[in-house]
């Protein structure tokens, strides 16, 4: 994992030595895969995410067992809003689980380039989502966001599509699985 990318918020000043204020519930380093889906653009939209222990021997494998998952129906949204919402919700969950480092593997080149500060955020709907994602990322000791081909994001994609199917069939809009 590389250090915080240039253009991201500066690291917080180090605090006194000692335990973290909130104990970690899960691994300290997480690999996060997220995806958004929209059936129509805009259309019925959803977000899916898998959070994996980055130190697990098979963390990069497509069949890596996640420690937590998100499958959220978002109503009528654009695909890019769905993609960003997946990132934001996964980062919130990683923070709640006590992660200190996150490694995002995303199939949205737009989000990767915007999070890394190489592309401007011009869409008014994406500006607050980008700001929230970057604010959460600034709380981690280290983070990275890299682009992967869609084929390498199948678990998050399946959770996103499951959310639309589930919600349209009358089921719950959101299913989040966390470590016990």
N, C-alpha and C positions, 0 to 999 in steps of 0.2 A: 504494500500500500504506500503511495507516495504522500509527501506532506501536503498540507492544505494548499490548493492551487492559488496562484497569483490572482489578485482581484477579489479574493474572498475576504470576509471580515477577519480582522486581526485576532490572534489568540488572546484569550483572557489572561490577565496577569496571574502568575502562579500563586496559589494560596498557601497557607501554612501546611507543613507536613502532617500527615495523619490520614485517617480513613475518609473516604468520600462521604458526603452528607447522606446520600441514599444508597443503600447496598444494591448491588447488581442482582437482578432476578435471573438473567440469562447470561450468555457469553459477553465478554467485554468487547469483542470484535465481531461485527456482523457483516455478512455479505447479503445484500438486498437486491432482489430482482422485482421490478414492478412493471405493470402494463395497464394501459387504459383501452377501453373498447367503446365504440359508438356505432350503433346500427342506424346508419344515416348520419349526416354531419351538418347540423346537429341531429341527434336522435337519442334513442334509449342508450344510456351510457353507464359505464361501470369502471371500477378499478380493482386490480388484483395485485397482491404482493406476497412474496415468500421471504422470510428472514431466516438465514442459515448461519450456524456457528462458523465463522470464517476459519477457525482453526481445526475444524473437522477434516479428516483425511480426504474426503471426497467432496469438499465444499463446492467446487466448480462443476461437479457432475450434474447432468440434467435431472438425475434421480436422487440428488442429495435430499436428505430428510430435513425439512424446515423445523425450526423451534417455534415459529409462529407464522400465521398466515392471515391475510385480509382478503375479503371478498365483499365489495360494497357496490350496491346499485346507487347511481347518482341522479336518476331522473333524466330529463332531456338536457344534454350538454353536447359540446363539440368534442371531437377526439382528443385535441390537445389539452382541453380542460380535464378530461378524464385521465390522460397520461400524467399531468402535473398533480392532480388530486391523489393519485396512487403514490407518487413520490412523497408528497407531504404527509399522508397518513402513515406510510411505512416509516418515515423518519420520526414522527411522533411516537410510534410504537417502539422503535429502537431506543429512543430516549427514555421512555417509560421503563424499558427492560434494563436500563443501566449501561447500555453500550457506550464505549468511549471512542471507538473507531467504527466507521461504516465505509463499505465499499459498494457503490451502486453500479449495477450492470443493467443498462437500459437499452431498449431497442428504439428509443426516440432520439435521433441525432439532435433535433431541435432542443430538447431539454438538456442533454449532455453539454452541448455548446453554450447554452444560456447559463447553466449552473456554473460552468467553468469560466464564465465571463468573456468568452470569445465572440458571442453573438449578442446583440441587443434584444431586449424584450419589447416588442412593438405592439402586440395585441393587448388591448386594455383588459381583457378577461384573464390574461396570463400574468400580468404585472403583480397583482397581490399574491398569487400562488408562487411565483418565482421568489418574491420577497420573503414569504414565509418559509419556503424551502431553504433559502440561503441563511435565514436567521437560525433555523434549527441546525443546519450544518455547522454554523459558527460555534455551536455549543460542544461539538465533538473535538477531541484532541487531534484527530486526523480523519480526513475523508477523501474519497476519490469518486469520480463519476466517469464511467467509460461506456462507449457505445458497443453493443453486441448485435449480431444479426438476430432477426425475429425468431429464427429456429432455436436459438439458445435461450429463449425466454418463454418456453412453452408452459411451464408451471404457473407463472403469473398470468399468462394469457388465459389459461383454463379457468383460473379463479375469477377473472374478470367476466368471462362469458357465462360462467356458472351463476354469477350475481344477477345478470340480466334475466336469464332463464328462470331463476328462482323467484325473483321479484315479480316478473310478469305472470307467474303461476300462482301468485298470492302469498308467497313465502316472505321471510324477513328480508329487509333491504340490506342488512349488514350481518356478516358472520365473521367474527374475529376469533382466531384460536391462539391462545397464549400458553406459555409454559405454566404448569401447575405449581 
